[in-house]
Amino acid sequence: MWRLGFYVWRVWLYAKYGVPAALVLYLIHLGQGWSVLFWIVAAVFGCVGLGLVLGVTEFRNREFGDIGRERIR
């Protein structure tokens, strides 16, 4: 159950930060197209998203170990 709960929390966390970021990028693109502002914001959101993924992955590895790497005997 803990793994399922962690998976749901992880999906909710990605959606919580990913959907608003995508909407902001979409609105900037509608307003200005492929401008410098769009690419700067995309780079910042990409770095934040990468940090989020790396942080959650590190947390998962601490809680569960390396998933998929252990052998079943």
ZICORLIN-V767307 format. One record per residue. RES is the residue in one letter. SS is DSSP state (H for helix, E for strand, L for the rest). PHI is phi in whole degrees, 0 to 359 (* if undefined). Layout:
[[RES;SS;PHI] [RES;SS;PHI]]
This chain:
[[M;L;*] [W;H;297] [R;H;294] [L;H;296] [G;H;298] [F;H;294] [Y;H;297] [V;H;296] [W;H;297] [R;H;294] [V;H;296] [W;H;297] [L;H;295] [Y;H;296] [A;H;291] [K;H;300] [Y;H;260] [G;H;282] [V;H;294] [P;H;298] [A;H;295] [A;H;294] [L;H;294] [V;H;297] [L;H;298] [Y;H;296] [L;H;293] [I;H;296] [H;H;295] [L;H;296] [G;H;282] [Q;H;232] [G;L;75] [W;L;277] [S;L;277] [V;H;296] [L;H;301] [F;H;301] [W;H;290] [I;H;294] [V;H;295] [A;H;297] [A;H;294] [V;H;295] [F;H;296] [G;H;295] [C;H;293] [V;H;296] [G;H;296] [L;H;297] [G;H;297] [L;H;297] [V;H;296] [L;H;294] [G;H;294] [V;H;291] [T;H;295] [E;H;297] [F;H;297] [R;H;298] [N;H;295] [R;H;290] [E;H;281] [F;H;247] [G;L;81] [D;L;281] [I;L;289] [G;L;89] [R;L;257] [E;L;277] [R;L;264] [I;L;262] [R;L;252]]
